[in-house]
Amino acid sequence: MVVIIAVLMLAANFWTDYKWFGSVGYTSVFVTELWTRVLLFAVSGLVMAVIVGASIFFAYRSRPGIRPMSLEQQGLDRYRQSIDPHRKLFFWIAVGALALLAGVAASGDWRSYLQFMNSTEFGVDDPEFGMDVAFFAFVYPFLRVLLGYLYAAVILAFIAAVVVHYLYGGVRLQNDSGQRATPAARVHLSVLLGVFVLLRACSYWLDRYGLVFSERGYTFGASYTDVNAVKTALLILTVISVICAVLFFANIYFKNTMVPMASLGLLVLSAVLVGAAYPAIVQNFQVDPNEQRLESPYIERNIEYTRNAYGIADAEVQAYDATTELSAQDLVEESQGTTVRLVDPSVVSQTFQQMQQVRGFYQFPDVLEVDRYPDTSGNLIDTIVAVRELDGPPEDQNNWLNRHLIYTHGYGMVAAAGTQIDAEGRPVFTEYNIPPRGELSDAVGEYEPRVYYGREGADYVIVQAEEEYDYPLDSEEDTGDVPTPEDAVETEVSPSPDEARAPADADQQGAEQTEEAPAEGGEGADEAGGSQAYNRYEGSGGVQLSSFFDRVLYAIKYQEPNILLNSAIASDSRIIYERDPVERVEKVAPFLTMDSRPYPAVVDGRIVWIVDGYTTSNGYPYAKPIDFTQAVTDTFTDGTAQQVGALPGNEVNYIRNSVKATVDAYDGSVTLYAWDEEDPVLRTWMDSFPGIITEKDEMSEELVDHLRYPDDLFKVQREIMREYHVTNASAFYGGQDFWSVPNDPTGGTEAPEPPYRQTIHYPGEDEATFSLTSTFVPRGRENLAAFMAVDSDPRSDDYGQLKLLELPRSTVIFGPGQVQNAFDADADVREVLLPLEQSNAEVTRGNLLTLPFAGGLLYVEPLYVQAGGGGAASFPLLQQVMVGFGEEVAIGSSLPDALSNLFDGEAQVPEEGAEEPPPEEEGGAGGGGEGGGDQELTDALNEAVEAWEEAQESSEEADKRLKEALEALEEQMNEE
């Protein structure tokens, strides 16, 4: 029964996988992988069976006819009597089991085999051997795998031969004559040892090429010792191994133990003296005392090849003598047209949830995404986006029918402007409500809002069966007052300081807004017979359950008998599974590593998920390997909110964003676009799976508008840039200029600060660009060392161009952690924050953005206030903004207020076309008598002010003067 159940489960999974690949149009991927696995399974299993089987057969056929009488042989007679009647059965079971294990293990190496068979040259030669990088990336790994299986087969054949020879008396532990092995056994075992030593010679020869991955030296790759000692030693060991193998084979003629024992001793001795002792002597007595000088050429190789492998070789480095002081007039001039994405996608998810959830079973991700959409004027603006996904049916109605047949899909895109808020601190929505409406719809036109494929919901749903819940018809009333761009507050920078919003007012406004926000599930929760819309799926997604047999397969796959028992499921019903966009792309492109941040976009009338795919390798010579998962982990990816995918073992030393993939949220169709068509790894896989990658030119214009530079690639490059911004070998050896990625000062953890998407005006550029940015601090210190950005606009000629602003070491510029400490310690900031922190209000620090500004670097951190005790109905409101420039920090109720409070003095906002007023002539020429009247009024006002100040001292004389001054002022005003 166990075997039958296991076979049924395997068959059901196999056949449903085949049908799934057929439903998405990637059957060729399934077939190619399957036949490659079958080929490797058959060949490796056959090789293992032949080698081990032949060894067992020869050992049995060469057994001695007469065995000496001894206690050992008398004991073995009982085993021989038990085994002999069934020896053929034992033989086939042993050989079959080994062949099965070898075949299963080999089938898992199908990727290495396909890369070996379809390798594409890089056009870059290794400096040591003069061979193209393709040899090390594609050929060398497969040769290693092949050699490993041959090793295993020969070792198992030797063990099997020893067991059979011992069992039938060919090898004896007890023997009075001193002959512990028959001549036939000695010949047999000598041949096997000779084959093993010959394989060892091949391994030594191949190890020479493996030196490009050595970790012996100061940096990764072949070092001085490897090139000048180990390489020579491996060549000597190769020759010695071949000689020893010949001696083992010669024992076929000599048929004694002297020759193989001498060969084995020579092999071991040479391995110790030549392979270990000689390189150790060179390293300890020649390299270590002169390491910097001797290793410099190899450090240069490591730097060059690492920078090429991670795509940072062309990074633009600019010395940036950042200013730390700015006048109020400069502030006003520089801030005109400057916008900052204040809306934090990691904070406002709760705001989206409360204002746009509509019903309790809809869900938004914990961290939202940043894209760009045009506003009413056609200008692209940073936009916070998410789709309203379906988490599942209400808790008290969470049964199989509701979860898998009724509540099948989410509904609509939700978007908010990243740079605008309303007067109460809420995000300004550009797409909202059900059915969706807003500026986004006006700009892109009508689109299919239903989301059958996303990151939330049941693992499978069945459509075209029961009526599917679509959306509540009273949803417009449920959302209440939604702030739109018309409600956004102005962001003009004032020339003079303003007082920050009083904490009590902020708390009160937050509380008022909380009271207005609908509770989870909305005010108009479905009553008995409540109005709601239903839908019947009309797409082509999923697998059609066209027969009863199909239903049986999926009932077995999901172990769910209701798939067979539900009468609404008919021949036109479709089962939709593998709904997560990342998992769908991973399945149709198993050779790609996927980015952890897929994001939705409205493209050509549909909501699509855009997923970035990477081609990776761990076989790029001299390039430093890193742990992919560790490199991409930060505040956003620390937890279950985001999933991180990587190569097995997580080690990579080459990466390219070679594929842009899309997954249609309605029908689940997957399209793979070749984004980096010159990538040799991608071209290798395109030859392995012909026809599955679409050319870059096939992308629609609307899709290209929403592409962006991927997060994980930037984080990997950031990790490498910490050290490899240093290109001088001597400086690299010293390591004094190495950097670190600062910890996120707002996250409360030790996780690195995540990169931020924002539109910045990079120094030297004419226009602001949509960018992905990060910062560096010196290793072991907290001040700022560099600012890193990459152009993320696919329409830009500089898309993907890494840019570094390297700050002078002589000037101390506050780093993120120091700025955060300055915020916490500043008296004016504490005056605003302390009442909030001591009250019931919950204060959340938003993303600490860093951006070039006015020849320096500006820090901006929004503060969100959430009324305490509000429960699930409360959400954070953006109430304050903290800014830092140089060593100065300030706080304000908005970015303009905060910037105004940051600088002292007064200035005027320059107006286009305005002319400076002519200087006034003395005596008020041209003013006549009116000029004298103005002067008298001014004098009277000054006298009144002076008298009032003196009156504060409560002197009788000052009171009298104040009275006289006020009477004079009244008289003068009556005359005017």
Backbone hydrogen bonds, N-H to C=O, Kabsch-Sander energy under -0.5 kcal/mol:
donor,donor_aa,acceptor,acceptor_aa,energy
5,I,1,M,-2.7
6,A,2,V,-2.5
7,V,3,V,-2.6
8,L,4,I,-2.5
9,M,5,I,-2.5
10,L,6,A,-2.5
11,A,7,V,-2.6
12,A,8,L,-2.6
13,N,9,M,-2.6
14,F,10,L,-2.5
15,W,11,A,-2.7
16,T,12,A,-2.5
17,D,13,N,-1.9
18,Y,14,F,-2.0
19,K,15,W,-2.2
20,W,16,T,-2.2
21,F,17,D,-2.6
22,G,18,Y,-1.9
23,S,19,K,-1.8
24,V,20,W,-1.3
25,G,21,F,-0.6
26,Y,21,F,-2.5
29,V,26,Y,-0.9
30,F,26,Y,-1.2
31,V,27,T,-2.7
32,T,28,S,-2.7
33,E,29,V,-2.4
34,L,30,F,-2.3
35,W,31,V,-2.9
36,T,32,T,-2.0
37,R,33,E,-2.4
38,V,34,L,-2.6
39,L,35,W,-2.6
40,L,36,T,-2.4
41,F,37,R,-2.7
42,A,38,V,-2.8
43,V,39,L,-2.8
44,S,40,L,-2.3
45,G,41,F,-2.1
46,L,42,A,-2.5
47,V,43,V,-2.8
48,M,44,S,-2.5
49,A,45,G,-2.4
50,V,46,L,-2.8
51,I,47,V,-2.6
52,V,48,M,-2.4
53,G,49,A,-2.4
54,A,50,V,-2.6
55,S,51,I,-1.7
56,I,52,V,-2.3
57,F,53,G,-2.8
58,F,54,A,-2.7
59,A,55,S,-2.2
60,Y,56,I,-2.2
61,R,57,F,-2.6
62,S,58,F,-1.9
63,R,60,Y,-1.4
70,S,68,P,-0.6
74,Q,70,S,-2.3
75,G,71,L,-2.1
76,L,72,E,-1.8
77,D,73,Q,-1.6
78,R,74,Q,-0.7
78,R,75,G,-0.5
79,Y,75,G,-0.7
80,R,76,L,-2.5
81,Q,77,D,-2.4
82,S,78,R,-1.3
83,I,79,Y,-2.5
84,D,80,R,-2.8
86,H,83,I,-1.8
87,R,84,D,-1.3
90,F,86,H,-2.5
91,F,87,R,-2.7
92,W,88,K,-2.5
93,I,89,L,-2.3
94,A,90,F,-2.6
95,V,91,F,-2.7
96,G,92,W,-2.5
97,A,93,I,-2.5
98,L,94,A,-2.2
99,A,95,V,-2.5
100,L,96,G,-2.5
101,L,97,A,-2.5
102,A,98,L,-2.5
103,G,99,A,-2.5
104,V,100,L,-2.5
105,A,101,L,-2.3
106,A,102,A,-2.6
107,S,103,G,-2.2
108,G,104,V,-0.8
108,G,105,A,-0.7
109,D,106,A,-2.0
110,W,107,S,-1.0
113,Y,109,D,-1.8
114,L,110,W,-2.3
115,Q,111,R,-2.4
116,F,112,S,-2.2
117,M,113,Y,-2.4
118,N,114,L,-1.6
119,S,116,F,-0.7
126,D,131,M,-3.2
130,G,126,D,-1.8
133,V,124,V,-2.4
135,F,132,D,-1.8
136,F,132,D,-0.7
137,A,133,V,-2.1
138,F,134,A,-2.7
139,V,134,A,-1.2
140,Y,135,F,-3.7
142,F,138,F,-0.8
143,L,139,V,-2.3
144,R,140,Y,-2.0
145,V,141,P,-2.0
146,L,142,F,-3.0
147,L,143,L,-2.5
148,G,144,R,-2.1
149,Y,145,V,-1.9
150,L,146,L,-1.9
151,Y,147,L,-2.4
152,A,148,G,-2.2
153,A,149,Y,-2.4
154,V,150,L,-2.5
155,I,151,Y,-2.6
156,L,152,A,-2.5
157,A,153,A,-2.3
158,F,154,V,-2.3
159,I,155,I,-2.4
160,A,156,L,-2.6
161,A,157,A,-2.3
162,V,158,F,-2.4
163,V,159,I,-2.2
164,V,160,A,-2.5
165,H,161,A,-3.0
166,Y,162,V,-2.3
167,L,163,V,-2.5
168,Y,164,V,-2.2
169,G,166,Y,-1.0
170,G,165,H,-2.6
171,V,165,H,-1.4
172,R,180,R,-3.2
175,N,173,L,-0.5
178,G,175,N,-0.9
180,R,178,G,-0.9
182,T,170,G,-2.3
186,R,182,T,-2.4
187,V,183,P,-2.4
188,H,184,A,-2.5
189,L,185,A,-2.8
190,S,186,R,-2.3
191,V,187,V,-2.2
192,L,188,H,-1.9
193,L,189,L,-2.4
194,G,190,S,-2.4
195,V,191,V,-2.5
196,F,192,L,-2.3
197,V,193,L,-2.6
198,L,194,G,-2.2
199,L,195,V,-2.3
200,R,196,F,-1.9
201,A,197,V,-2.0
202,C,198,L,-1.9
203,S,199,L,-2.3
204,Y,200,R,-2.6
205,W,201,A,-2.2
206,L,202,C,-2.4
207,D,203,S,-2.3
208,R,204,Y,-0.9
208,R,205,W,-0.6
209,Y,205,W,-0.6
209,Y,206,L,-0.8
210,G,206,L,-1.3
211,L,207,D,-0.6
211,L,208,R,-0.9
212,V,209,Y,-1.3
213,F,210,G,-2.0
214,S,211,L,-1.9
221,G,214,S,-3.1
227,V,223,S,-2.4
228,N,224,Y,-2.6
229,A,225,T,-2.1
230,V,225,T,-2.3
231,K,226,D,-2.7
233,A,229,A,-2.6
234,L,230,V,-2.8
235,L,231,K,-1.5
236,I,232,T,-2.2
237,L,233,A,-2.7
238,T,234,L,-2.0
239,V,235,L,-1.9
240,I,236,I,-2.6
241,S,237,L,-2.6
242,V,238,T,-2.0
243,I,239,V,-2.2
244,C,240,I,-2.7
245,A,241,S,-2.4
246,V,242,V,-2.2
247,L,243,I,-2.0
248,F,244,C,-2.2
249,F,245,A,-2.4
250,A,246,V,-2.1
251,N,247,L,-0.8
251,N,248,F,-0.9
252,I,249,F,-1.8
253,Y,250,A,-1.7
254,F,250,A,-1.7
255,K,251,N,-2.6
261,M,257,T,-1.9
262,A,258,M,-2.3
263,S,259,V,-2.4
264,L,260,P,-2.7
265,G,261,M,-2.3
266,L,262,A,-2.3
267,L,263,S,-2.2
268,V,264,L,-2.3
269,L,265,G,-2.6
270,S,266,L,-2.3
271,A,267,L,-1.9
272,V,268,V,-2.0
273,L,269,L,-2.9
274,V,270,S,-2.1
275,G,270,S,-1.5
276,A,271,A,-0.6
276,A,272,V,-0.7
277,A,272,V,-2.7
278,Y,273,L,-1.9
280,A,276,A,-1.7
281,I,277,A,-2.3
282,V,278,Y,-2.2
283,Q,279,P,-2.5
284,N,280,A,-2.6
285,F,281,I,-2.5
286,Q,282,V,-1.6
287,V,282,V,-2.0
288,D,283,Q,-2.7
290,N,287,V,-1.3
291,E,288,D,-0.9
294,L,290,N,-2.6
295,E,291,E,-2.9
296,S,292,Q,-0.9
298,Y,295,E,-0.5
299,I,295,E,-2.4
300,E,296,S,-2.2
301,R,297,P,-1.5
302,N,298,Y,-2.1
303,I,299,I,-2.6
304,E,300,E,-2.5
305,Y,301,R,-2.8
306,T,302,N,-2.1
307,R,303,I,-2.2
308,N,304,E,-1.8
309,A,305,Y,-2.4
310,Y,306,T,-1.8
311,G,308,N,-0.9
312,I,307,R,-2.3
313,A,307,R,-1.1
315,A,312,I,-1.5
316,E,802,L,-2.8
317,V,315,A,-0.6
318,Q,316,E,-0.5
318,Q,804,L,-2.9
320,Y,806,E,-2.7
321,D,319,A,-0.6
322,A,320,Y,-2.0
323,T,855,G,-2.4
328,A,904,D,-0.6
331,L,327,S,-2.3
332,V,328,A,-2.2
333,E,329,Q,-2.1
334,E,330,D,-2.8
335,S,331,L,-2.2
336,Q,332,V,-0.7
336,Q,333,E,-0.5
338,T,335,S,-2.0
342,L,340,V,-1.6
342,L,418,G,-0.6
343,V,418,G,-2.2
344,D,342,L,-0.6
347,V,344,D,-1.7
348,V,344,D,-2.3
350,Q,347,V,-1.0
352,F,348,V,-2.8
353,Q,349,S,-2.4
354,Q,350,Q,-2.1
355,M,351,T,-2.6
356,Q,352,F,-2.6
357,Q,353,Q,-1.0
359,R,357,Q,-2.9
362,Y,359,R,-1.9
363,Q,389,E,-3.1
368,L,345,P,-2.6
368,L,366,D,-0.5
369,E,385,V,-1.9
371,D,369,E,-0.5
371,D,383,T,-3.1
373,Y,381,I,-1.6
375,D,379,N,-2.0
378,G,375,D,-1.8
381,I,373,Y,-2.3
383,T,371,D,-3.3
384,I,416,A,-3.2
385,V,369,E,-2.6
385,V,383,T,-0.6
386,A,414,V,-1.8
388,R,412,G,-2.7
389,E,363,Q,-1.9
389,E,387,V,-1.4
391,D,361,F,-2.7
391,D,389,E,-0.7
392,G,361,F,-1.0
397,Q,394,P,-2.0
398,N,395,E,-1.1
399,N,397,Q,-1.9
403,R,399,N,-2.7
404,H,400,W,-2.2
405,L,401,L,-2.0
406,I,401,L,-1.2
406,I,402,N,-0.6
407,Y,402,N,-3.1
408,T,406,I,-1.5
410,G,451,V,-2.7
411,Y,388,R,-2.3
412,G,449,P,-3.5
414,V,386,A,-3.1
415,A,431,E,-1.9
416,A,384,I,-2.2
417,A,428,V,-2.7
418,G,382,D,-3.2
422,D,426,R,-2.2
423,A,487,D,-0.6
425,G,422,D,-1.8
428,V,420,Q,-1.1
429,F,427,P,-0.7
429,F,483,P,-2.6
430,T,415,A,-1.9
431,E,415,A,-1.7
432,Y,437,R,-2.6
437,R,432,Y,-1.9
440,L,430,T,-2.7
442,D,438,G,-2.1
443,A,439,E,-2.1
444,V,440,L,-2.7
445,G,441,S,-2.3
448,E,605,G,-2.4
451,V,410,G,-2.0
452,Y,450,R,-0.7
452,Y,665,A,-2.6
453,Y,665,A,-1.8
461,V,576,I,-2.1
462,I,404,H,-3.0
463,V,461,V,-0.5
463,V,574,R,-2.7
465,A,466,E,-0.8
468,E,535,N,-2.0
469,Y,406,I,-1.7
470,D,533,A,-2.7
471,Y,533,A,-1.0
473,L,531,S,-0.8
474,D,531,S,-0.6
475,S,472,P,-1.4
477,E,474,D,-0.6
478,D,474,D,-1.4
479,T,475,S,-1.5
480,G,477,E,-0.8
482,V,480,G,-0.8
487,D,484,T,-2.7
488,A,485,P,-1.2
489,V,421,I,-2.4
506,A,502,A,-2.2
507,D,503,P,-2.7
508,Q,504,A,-2.5
509,Q,505,D,-2.9
510,G,506,A,-2.5
511,A,507,D,-2.3
512,E,508,Q,-2.7
513,Q,509,Q,-2.7
514,T,510,G,-2.1
515,E,511,A,-2.0
516,E,512,E,-1.6
517,A,513,Q,-1.9
522,G,519,A,-3.0
525,A,522,G,-0.6
525,A,523,E,-1.2
530,G,527,E,-2.8
533,A,471,Y,-3.3
535,N,468,E,-2.4
543,V,575,I,-2.5
545,L,573,S,-2.9
546,S,544,Q,-1.7
551,R,547,S,-1.5
552,V,548,F,-2.0
553,L,549,F,-2.2
554,Y,550,D,-2.1
555,A,551,R,-2.1
556,I,552,V,-2.1
557,K,553,L,-2.5
558,Y,554,Y,-2.4
560,E,555,A,-1.8
563,I,560,E,-1.2
564,L,561,P,-1.6
565,L,561,P,-1.6
566,N,562,N,-2.4
569,I,566,N,-0.7
570,A,568,A,-0.7
573,S,570,A,-1.4
574,R,463,V,-1.9
575,I,543,V,-2.8
576,I,461,V,-3.4
576,I,574,R,-0.5
577,Y,575,I,-0.6
578,E,459,D,-0.7
584,R,580,D,-2.3
585,V,581,P,-2.0
586,E,582,V,-2.5
587,K,583,E,-1.8
588,V,584,R,-1.9
589,A,585,V,-2.0
592,L,589,A,-2.0
593,T,614,Y,-2.6
594,M,592,L,-0.5
595,D,612,D,-2.7
599,Y,610,I,-1.7
601,A,608,V,-2.2
603,V,601,A,-0.7
603,V,606,R,-3.0
606,R,603,V,-1.4
607,I,448,E,-0.7
608,V,601,A,-2.9
608,V,606,R,-0.6
609,W,663,V,-3.0
610,I,599,Y,-2.9
610,I,608,V,-0.5
611,V,609,W,-0.6
611,V,661,A,-3.1
613,G,659,V,-3.0
614,Y,593,T,-3.1
615,T,656,R,-2.0
616,T,614,Y,-0.6
617,S,654,Y,-1.7
622,Y,212,V,-1.9
623,A,620,Y,-1.2
626,I,652,V,-2.6
628,F,626,I,-0.8
628,F,650,N,-3.4
631,A,627,D,-2.3
632,V,628,F,-1.7
633,T,629,T,-0.5
633,T,630,Q,-0.8
635,T,752,P,-1.3
638,D,634,D,-0.9
639,G,637,T,-1.4
645,G,594,M,-0.7
650,N,647,L,-2.8
652,V,626,I,-2.1
652,V,650,N,-0.5
653,N,617,S,-3.0
654,Y,617,S,-1.0
655,I,309,A,-1.7
656,R,615,T,-1.5
658,S,656,R,-1.7
659,V,613,G,-1.8
660,K,673,Y,-2.0
661,A,611,V,-3.1
661,A,659,V,-0.5
662,T,671,T,-2.2
663,V,609,W,-2.2
664,D,669,S,-2.3
665,A,607,I,-2.7
668,G,664,D,-1.8
671,T,662,T,-2.1
673,Y,660,K,-2.4
673,Y,671,T,-0.5
674,A,694,T,-2.8
675,W,658,S,-2.1
675,W,673,Y,-1.1
676,D,658,S,-1.4
677,E,675,W,-0.8
679,D,676,D,-1.4
683,R,679,D,-2.3
684,T,680,P,-1.9
685,W,681,V,-2.0
686,M,682,L,-2.5
687,D,683,R,-1.7
688,S,684,T,-1.4
689,F,685,W,-2.6
692,I,689,F,-1.3
694,T,672,L,-3.6
698,E,695,E,-1.6
699,M,696,K,-1.7
704,V,700,S,-2.2
705,D,701,E,-1.6
706,H,702,E,-0.6
706,H,703,L,-1.5
707,L,704,V,-1.3
714,F,710,P,-1.5
715,K,711,D,-2.2
716,V,712,D,-2.3
717,Q,713,L,-2.6
718,R,714,F,-2.4
719,E,715,K,-2.1
720,I,716,V,-2.0
721,M,717,Q,-2.7
722,R,718,R,-0.9
723,E,720,I,-1.3
724,Y,720,I,-2.5
725,H,721,M,-0.8
726,V,723,E,-1.5
727,T,725,H,-0.6
732,F,728,N,-2.6
733,Y,729,A,-2.3
734,G,730,S,-1.9
735,G,731,A,-2.1
738,F,735,G,-1.2
739,W,722,R,-2.3
740,S,777,V,-2.8
744,D,751,A,-2.4
747,G,744,D,-1.0
748,G,744,D,-0.6
749,T,744,D,-0.5
753,E,742,P,-2.9
756,Y,773,T,-2.0
758,Q,756,Y,-0.5
758,Q,771,S,-2.2
760,I,758,Q,-0.6
760,I,769,T,-2.4
762,Y,760,I,-0.9
765,E,762,Y,-2.4
769,T,760,I,-2.9
771,S,758,Q,-2.6
771,S,769,T,-0.6
772,L,790,V,-1.7
773,T,756,Y,-2.7
774,S,788,M,-2.5
776,F,786,A,-2.3
777,V,740,S,-2.6
779,R,738,F,-2.2
781,R,778,P,-2.4
784,L,813,I,-3.3
785,A,776,F,-3.0
786,A,776,F,-1.4
787,F,805,L,-2.0
788,M,774,S,-2.8
789,A,803,K,-2.4
790,V,772,L,-1.5
791,D,801,Q,-1.2
792,S,770,F,-2.9
796,S,793,D,-1.8
799,Y,796,S,-1.4
800,G,791,D,-2.7
801,Q,798,D,-2.6
802,L,800,G,-0.7
803,K,789,A,-3.0
804,L,316,E,-3.4
805,L,787,F,-3.0
806,E,318,Q,-2.5
806,E,804,L,-0.7
807,L,785,A,-2.1
807,L,805,L,-0.6
811,T,808,P,-0.7
813,I,811,T,-0.8
819,V,815,G,-2.7
820,Q,816,P,-2.3
821,N,817,G,-2.0
822,A,818,Q,-2.3
823,F,819,V,-2.4
824,D,820,Q,-2.2
825,A,821,N,-1.8
826,D,822,A,-1.8
830,R,826,D,-2.7
831,E,827,A,-2.2
832,V,828,D,-1.1
832,V,829,V,-0.6
833,L,829,V,-2.6
834,L,830,R,-3.0
836,L,832,V,-0.6
837,E,833,L,-2.8
838,Q,834,L,-2.1
839,S,835,P,-0.8
842,E,866,Q,-3.7
843,V,841,A,-0.6
844,T,842,E,-0.5
844,T,864,Y,-2.9
846,G,844,T,-0.5
846,G,862,P,-3.1
849,L,847,N,-1.2
849,L,860,V,-2.7
851,L,858,L,-2.0
853,F,856,G,-2.3
856,G,853,F,-2.1
858,L,851,L,-3.0
859,Y,884,G,-2.8
860,V,849,L,-2.2
861,E,882,M,-3.0
863,L,880,Q,-3.2
864,Y,844,T,-3.0
865,V,877,L,-3.1
866,Q,842,E,-2.5
870,G,867,A,-1.1
873,A,870,G,-1.1
874,S,871,G,-1.3
877,L,865,V,-2.1
878,L,425,G,-2.8
879,Q,863,L,-2.1
879,Q,877,L,-0.8
880,Q,863,L,-1.6
881,V,892,G,-2.8
882,M,861,E,-2.9
883,V,890,A,-2.4
884,G,859,Y,-2.1
885,F,888,E,-2.5
886,G,857,L,-0.6
888,E,885,F,-2.1
890,A,883,V,-2.2
892,G,881,V,-1.9
898,A,894,S,-2.7
899,L,895,L,-2.6
900,S,896,P,-2.3
901,N,897,D,-2.4
902,L,898,A,-0.9
903,F,899,L,-0.7
903,F,900,S,-0.7
914,A,911,E,-1.7
924,G,921,E,-1.5
925,A,922,E,-0.5
927,G,924,G,-2.3
930,E,927,G,-0.9
931,G,927,G,-0.8
931,G,928,G,-0.5
932,G,928,G,-0.8
933,G,929,G,-1.7
934,D,930,E,-2.0
935,Q,931,G,-1.7
936,E,932,G,-2.2
937,L,933,G,-2.1
938,T,934,D,-2.2
939,D,935,Q,-2.5
940,A,936,E,-2.2
941,L,937,L,-2.1
942,N,938,T,-2.4
943,E,939,D,-2.4
944,A,940,A,-2.1
945,V,941,L,-2.3
946,E,942,N,-2.5
947,A,943,E,-2.5
948,W,944,A,-2.3
949,E,945,V,-2.0
950,E,946,E,-1.9
951,A,947,A,-2.2
952,Q,948,W,-0.9
953,E,950,E,-1.8
954,S,951,A,-2.2
955,S,950,E,-0.5
959,D,955,S,-1.9
960,K,956,E,-2.2
961,R,957,E,-2.5
962,L,958,A,-2.4
963,K,959,D,-2.2
964,E,960,K,-2.3
965,A,961,R,-2.6
966,L,962,L,-2.3
967,E,963,K,-2.0
968,A,964,E,-2.3
969,L,965,A,-2.2
970,E,966,L,-2.2
971,E,967,E,-2.4
972,Q,968,A,-2.4
973,M,969,L,-2.2
974,N,970,E,-2.0
975,E,971,E,-1.8
976,E,972,Q,-1.8
